[in-house]
Amino acid sequence: VQQVVRQIFYMINAVTLNNLLLRKDVCSWSMGMQLRFNISQLEEWLHGKNLQQSGAAQTLVPLIQAAQLLQLKKKTSKDAEAICSLCTALTTQQV
C-alpha cells in the first residue's frame, strides 16, 4: 500500500510540475497559493491514513518548492539569492 501511494504521489508531482513548466498561464502567485493548499491537503490525508512513513510526502518536495517559487518576489538580487537557497530539489532549468 505504501509503495502504491508513493507512486501515485510521484505521478501527481510529475504531472503538476510538467504543467507548470509547459503552461505559462498557470504560473502565477495565486496558483502557487492554490498548489500549496492542495499539497497540505494531501499531506493531511497521508497523516490521517497513517501513511506518513511511506515516503510519499518526500516526492512532493519539488512541487512544494515550485509553489513557493511562484509566491516569491522576483525583482532584486536578494530575491534571486532567496530563490537559489530555496530551490534545492529543482534543477536550474526548472527554476
Backbone bond lengths (Angstrom), bond angles and torsions (degrees), N, CA, C in turn:
res aa  C-N    CA-C-N  psi(-1)  N-CA   C-N-CA  omega(-1)  CA-C   N-CA-C  phi
1 V - - - 1.449 - - 1.526 110.45 -
2 Q 1.340 116.12 -43.66 1.465 119.87 -179.69 1.521 111.74 -61.51
3 Q 1.319 116.41 -40.76 1.461 120.17 179.90 1.531 111.07 -66.06
4 V 1.315 116.97 -40.28 1.472 120.72 178.77 1.525 110.42 -64.32
5 V 1.323 117.16 -44.51 1.462 121.12 178.40 1.521 110.55 -62.41
6 R 1.326 116.42 -43.14 1.472 120.66 178.42 1.526 110.71 -60.57
7 Q 1.321 118.10 -42.26 1.470 121.88 179.07 1.533 111.47 -66.44
8 I 1.325 116.97 -39.61 1.460 120.34 177.81 1.521 110.08 -63.59
9 F 1.322 117.33 -44.41 1.456 120.55 178.76 1.525 110.77 -65.49
10 Y 1.320 117.43 -35.10 1.464 120.56 176.40 1.533 109.95 -62.65
11 M 1.328 116.84 -42.26 1.464 120.78 178.88 1.532 111.32 -65.99
12 I 1.318 116.64 -40.48 1.473 120.59 176.34 1.524 109.17 -58.70
13 N 1.318 116.30 -45.86 1.460 121.70 179.22 1.525 111.09 -61.00
14 A 1.313 117.42 -48.18 1.463 121.54 -176.65 1.524 112.00 -64.60
15 V 1.311 117.44 -46.46 1.468 120.72 -178.31 1.529 110.37 -65.61
16 T 1.316 116.89 -42.72 1.466 119.96 -178.94 1.519 111.45 -66.61
17 L 1.339 117.73 -44.16 1.459 119.89 177.55 1.519 111.77 -62.84
18 N 1.324 117.11 -40.60 1.466 120.13 177.49 1.524 110.93 -61.15
19 N 1.323 117.44 -41.82 1.462 120.17 177.36 1.525 111.36 -63.30
20 L 1.322 116.84 -40.17 1.465 119.77 178.29 1.526 111.51 -64.12
21 L 1.323 116.19 -38.38 1.455 120.18 -177.86 1.522 112.77 -75.70
22 L 1.314 117.54 -29.15 1.459 121.04 -174.39 1.521 114.44 -99.08
23 R 1.318 117.70 -17.37 1.473 120.42 -175.97 1.523 110.10 -121.70
24 K 1.314 116.17 108.14 1.461 120.60 -179.75 1.525 112.08 -67.87
25 D 1.323 117.07 -25.59 1.458 120.22 -177.41 1.531 113.12 -67.72
26 V 1.327 118.60 -16.57 1.465 120.68 178.62 1.523 112.28 -100.78
27 C 1.311 117.75 0.75 1.462 121.70 -179.77 1.521 109.61 -91.90
28 S 1.316 116.19 84.70 1.455 121.44 -179.26 1.524 109.48 -143.90
29 W 1.328 114.24 166.39 1.459 120.01 178.80 1.526 110.60 -61.11
30 S 1.328 116.80 -43.98 1.467 120.14 -178.48 1.527 111.79 -64.74
31 M 1.326 117.13 -35.14 1.468 119.61 176.44 1.528 109.91 -67.21
32 G 1.322 117.62 -36.99 1.461 120.69 175.31 1.518 111.53 -60.24
33 M 1.334 116.41 -41.76 1.466 120.54 177.38 1.531 110.44 -64.80
34 Q 1.316 117.18 -43.43 1.466 121.01 -179.96 1.526 111.18 -64.46
35 L 1.330 116.39 -42.16 1.466 120.12 177.82 1.518 111.32 -61.01
36 R 1.333 116.21 -45.43 1.467 119.41 -178.07 1.525 110.40 -63.17
37 F 1.330 117.04 -39.53 1.466 120.27 177.36 1.522 110.57 -63.07
38 N 1.322 116.94 -46.44 1.468 120.73 -179.21 1.524 111.46 -63.62
39 I 1.318 116.64 -39.15 1.469 120.07 177.98 1.519 110.21 -63.98
40 S 1.320 116.91 -41.60 1.468 119.08 178.43 1.523 111.10 -63.78
41 Q 1.332 117.12 -33.86 1.468 120.34 175.63 1.525 110.83 -64.64
42 L 1.333 116.76 -41.66 1.468 120.59 177.13 1.526 110.89 -63.64
43 E 1.328 116.76 -41.30 1.466 120.32 178.90 1.521 111.23 -64.97
44 E 1.322 117.00 -39.48 1.468 120.47 176.42 1.525 110.84 -64.36
45 W 1.330 116.99 -38.70 1.462 120.58 178.22 1.528 110.06 -62.28
46 L 1.340 116.29 -44.20 1.468 119.77 177.41 1.526 110.77 -58.27
47 H 1.319 115.75 -44.92 1.458 119.83 -179.63 1.529 110.79 -63.68
48 G 1.321 117.02 -42.64 1.461 121.09 179.88 1.517 113.63 -64.09
49 K 1.325 116.67 -29.33 1.468 121.41 179.92 1.532 112.06 -96.76
50 N 1.343 116.94 8.70 1.466 123.03 -178.93 1.528 111.91 55.77
51 L 1.328 115.97 41.98 1.462 121.50 179.76 1.527 111.93 -113.41
52 Q 1.337 117.65 16.35 1.454 119.40 -177.95 1.532 112.47 -65.88
53 Q 1.314 117.71 -19.65 1.477 121.15 177.80 1.523 112.64 -86.53
54 S 1.325 117.66 -0.35 1.463 121.23 -176.60 1.524 112.99 -73.93
55 G 1.322 117.48 -17.62 1.460 120.65 -176.68 1.516 112.68 87.77
56 A 1.329 117.44 1.81 1.463 121.11 -178.44 1.525 111.35 -66.19
57 A 1.325 117.23 -38.21 1.465 120.17 -178.93 1.524 110.78 -64.41
58 Q 1.324 117.77 -32.94 1.467 120.85 179.73 1.521 111.82 -67.37
59 T 1.329 117.26 -26.64 1.466 119.15 178.71 1.524 111.42 -70.46
60 L 1.329 116.59 -17.17 1.460 120.61 -178.72 1.532 113.42 -89.85
61 V 1.320 118.46 -2.41 1.468 121.33 -177.35 1.531 112.48 -56.37
62 P 1.339 120.34 -46.15 1.471 118.02 177.48 1.530 112.88 -60.52
63 L 1.302 117.25 -35.72 1.458 121.14 179.31 1.533 110.64 -69.50
64 I 1.317 116.82 -39.37 1.463 121.38 176.35 1.522 109.70 -61.00
65 Q 1.330 116.49 -44.13 1.460 120.18 179.55 1.527 111.36 -66.06
66 A 1.314 117.71 -37.49 1.467 120.86 177.29 1.526 110.33 -64.89
67 A 1.321 117.42 -40.47 1.467 120.99 178.19 1.527 110.20 -64.42
68 Q 1.329 116.70 -41.93 1.460 120.14 177.36 1.518 111.04 -65.39
69 L 1.307 116.95 -37.50 1.460 121.45 178.47 1.526 110.92 -62.24
70 L 1.314 116.84 -39.69 1.465 120.34 177.91 1.523 111.95 -65.14
71 Q 1.327 116.82 -25.08 1.461 120.95 -177.51 1.526 113.51 -90.07
72 L 1.325 117.86 -12.08 1.464 121.52 -178.20 1.522 112.31 -79.80
73 K 1.340 114.81 152.09 1.465 119.50 169.46 1.521 107.09 -73.88
74 K 1.314 116.34 148.00 1.459 120.47 -177.30 1.523 110.36 -134.54
75 K 1.346 116.68 54.17 1.453 119.17 -174.51 1.524 114.32 -118.08
76 T 1.316 118.63 -30.20 1.460 120.53 -174.85 1.525 111.16 -115.51
77 S 1.316 115.38 173.64 1.465 119.45 177.72 1.530 111.19 -68.63
78 K 1.331 117.35 -29.56 1.467 120.13 174.97 1.528 110.53 -64.67
79 D 1.319 115.42 -36.27 1.463 119.80 176.82 1.527 110.11 -63.69
80 A 1.321 116.80 -40.73 1.466 121.00 178.80 1.523 110.70 -64.00
81 E 1.341 116.67 -39.31 1.469 120.13 177.25 1.522 110.76 -64.30
82 A 1.314 117.06 -40.08 1.467 120.97 178.36 1.516 110.37 -63.09
83 I 1.319 116.13 -40.30 1.463 120.58 178.89 1.522 110.21 -62.92
84 C 1.323 116.81 -45.27 1.469 120.66 -179.34 1.526 111.54 -62.70
85 S 1.323 116.97 -39.71 1.464 119.19 -178.98 1.529 111.83 -75.65
86 L 1.313 117.10 -27.61 1.461 121.71 -177.59 1.524 112.85 -79.03
87 C 1.300 117.39 -41.48 1.465 122.17 -168.90 1.530 112.72 -91.76
88 T 1.292 116.41 69.03 1.466 120.46 -179.62 1.516 112.85 -83.81
89 A 1.332 117.55 -22.56 1.474 120.52 -178.44 1.517 112.26 -97.32
90 L 1.339 117.35 -3.29 1.453 121.19 179.00 1.517 109.76 -106.00
91 T 1.317 116.11 147.02 1.454 119.39 176.18 1.528 109.56 -79.34
92 T 1.322 116.00 166.66 1.462 121.18 178.58 1.510 111.25 -59.19
93 Q 1.310 116.71 -40.90 1.468 121.09 179.52 1.523 111.56 -64.56
94 Q 1.320 117.39 -37.56 1.454 120.54 179.18 1.518 111.17 -66.90
95 V 1.342 116.19 -39.27 1.465 120.17 178.57 1.502 109.00 -66.23
